[in-house]
Amino acid sequence: MAPLRRLRLQILLVGLWLGGLAAVGLIGAPTAFALVEPRMSAAAVASRMFYLMALAGVILGAVLLVVERQRSSGMGTPLLLVMGGLFFDVLGEFVVVPNLLTAAAAGAPAAAGWHVAASTVYLAQALCVLAYAWLLPSQLGRDLPRPSA
């Protein structure tokens, strides 16, 4: 794949991933809890949004992982950030969230701790994706051929 085309694909994918994380975490979930009653119904709506975003994150992250592996043969920072985003995505949705839902459904006091853990993992994922997006412009100068004089 041509370097400029690959960079455009990376920008598109990371924009979708980061934008989705921000939309769900900053707009969708708070709106669900502000408008939907009872609280457990709001939690179900928010949980579904987070679940769909987790699936999108796995897909977007996997494609970025493939593109990043094609771009570089080593384990550089960009590749590690994509891997980190994927790790936190999977950890949050498939390890932390089931424990949160179980504790919340039982009315257990541990639900608050699981909520903090889920929020922390979601934030860690977003920070990995944000850092990756921040590094993308530096690839522009490194990967593209120099114009000949």
C-alpha positions in Angstrom: 0.0 0.0 0.0 1.3 3.4 -0.9 2.5 5.4 2.1 0.1 8.3 1.7 -2.9 6.0 1.2 -1.9 4.0 4.2 -1.6 7.2 6.3 -5.0 8.3 5.2 -6.5 4.9 6.2 -4.8 5.2 9.6 -6.2 8.7 10.1 -9.7 7.5 9.2 -9.6 4.4 11.4 -8.1 6.2 14.4 -10.6 9.0 14.0 -13.5 6.6 14.0 -12.1 4.7 17.0 -11.4 7.8 19.1 -14.5 9.6 18.0 -16.6 6.6 18.9 -15.0 6.3 22.3 -15.6 10.0 23.0 -19.2 9.9 21.7 -20.2 7.0 23.8 -18.3 8.0 26.9 -19.0 11.7 26.9 -22.4 11.9 25.2 -24.2 8.6 24.9 -23.9 7.1 28.4 -24.4 10.4 30.3 -27.5 11.1 28.2 -28.9 7.6 28.8 -28.6 8.1 32.6 -30.1 11.6 32.3 -33.2 10.6 30.3 -34.0 6.9 30.9 -35.8 5.7 34.0 -35.4 3.4 35.9 -31.7 3.5 36.5 -31.2 -0.1 35.5 -32.8 0.6 32.2 -30.4 3.5 31.7 -27.6 1.1 32.6 -28.8 -1.4 30.0 -28.8 1.3 27.3 -25.4 2.6 28.2 -24.0 -1.0 28.5 -25.3 -1.7 25.0 -23.5 1.4 23.6 -20.3 0.5 25.3 -20.6 -3.1 24.0 -21.1 -1.9 20.4 -18.1 0.5 20.8 -16.0 -2.4 22.1 -16.8 -4.5 19.1 -16.0 -1.5 16.8 -12.8 -1.0 18.7 -11.7 -4.6 18.2 -12.4 -4.3 14.4 -10.8 -0.8 14.0 -7.8 -1.8 16.3 -7.3 -5.0 14.4 -7.2 -3.3 11.0 -4.8 -0.6 12.5 -2.6 -3.4 13.9 -2.3 -5.0 10.4 -1.6 -1.6 8.7 0.9 -0.7 11.4 2.7 -4.1 11.1 3.0 -3.5 7.3 4.4 -0.1 7.9 7.1 -1.1 10.4 8.8 -4.4 11.0 9.7 -3.5 14.7 7.8 -3.1 17.9 7.8 0.7 17.8 5.6 3.1 19.9 2.8 3.3 17.4 2.4 -0.5 17.3 2.5 -0.7 21.1 -0.2 2.0 21.4 -2.5 0.2 19.0 -1.9 -3.1 20.9 -2.6 -1.2 24.2 -5.8 0.2 22.9 -6.9 -3.3 21.8 -5.8 -4.8 25.2 -7.8 -2.3 27.2 -10.8 -2.6 24.9 -10.9 -6.4 25.4 -10.0 -6.2 29.1 -12.8 -3.7 29.8 -15.6 -5.3 27.8 -14.9 -8.9 28.4 -13.4 -9.0 31.9 -14.3 -5.9 33.9 -17.8 -5.2 32.6 -19.2 -8.7 33.2 -18.1 -8.3 36.9 -19.6 -4.8 37.0 -23.0 -6.0 35.6 -23.1 -9.0 38.0 -22.4 -6.8 41.0 -24.8 -4.1 39.9 -27.6 -6.6 39.3 -27.1 -8.1 42.8 -27.0 -4.6 44.3 -23.6 -5.5 45.7 -21.4 -2.7 47.2 -18.6 -3.9 44.9 -20.4 -2.5 41.9 -18.9 0.9 42.7 -15.4 -0.5 42.6 -16.1 -2.3 39.3 -17.5 0.9 37.8 -14.3 2.7 38.7 -12.3 -0.1 37.1 -14.4 0.0 34.0 -14.0 3.8 33.7 -10.3 3.5 34.2 -9.8 0.8 31.6 -12.0 2.8 29.1 -9.9 5.9 29.8 -6.7 4.0 29.3 -8.0 2.7 26.0 -8.9 6.2 24.9 -5.5 7.5 25.9 -3.7 4.8 23.9 -5.8 5.7 20.9 -5.3 9.4 21.4 -1.5 9.0 21.7 -1.5 6.9 18.5 -3.5 9.7 16.7 -1.0 12.2 18.0 1.9 10.3 16.6 0.4 9.9 13.1 1.6 13.2 11.7 5.2 12.3 12.5 4.8 9.3 10.1 4.1 11.7 7.3 7.7 12.9 7.1 9.2 9.6 7.8 7.2 7.3 5.4 6.6 9.5 2.4 9.2 9.8 -0.4 11.1 13.1 -0.6 10.4 15.2 -3.7 13.5 15.2 -6.0 15.0 18.6 -6.8 
